[in-house]
């Protein structure tokens, strides 16, 4: 984990926490590769929020494009979903 006193440090920590929650949720799931938004929407859990505006992970699916698929694993998913949020 990165520790910093930078003004954006808290936002970066929130994003890392989001990624870890997704990775933990999917660690024992056999859903990868995820080929499209429909499969992704079905696979995502409720209740994992992204710090940018408290969006649920499922709400971030709309920001993905066809080029983001297939999603290979939980790490790939976390990176692609978290890139949809701006740091404020």
Secondary structure as GFF3:
##gff-version 3
##sequence-region A 1 88
A	DSSP	alpha_helix	9	26	.	.	.	ID=ss1
A	DSSP	alpha_helix	37	43	.	.	.	ID=ss2
A	DSSP	beta_strand	49	50	.	.	.	ID=ss3
A	DSSP	beta_strand	55	56	.	.	.	ID=ss4
A	DSSP	three_ten_helix	57	63	.	.	.	ID=ss5
A	DSSP	three_ten_helix	66	68	.	.	.	ID=ss6
A	DSSP	alpha_helix	74	82	.	.	.	ID=ss7
###
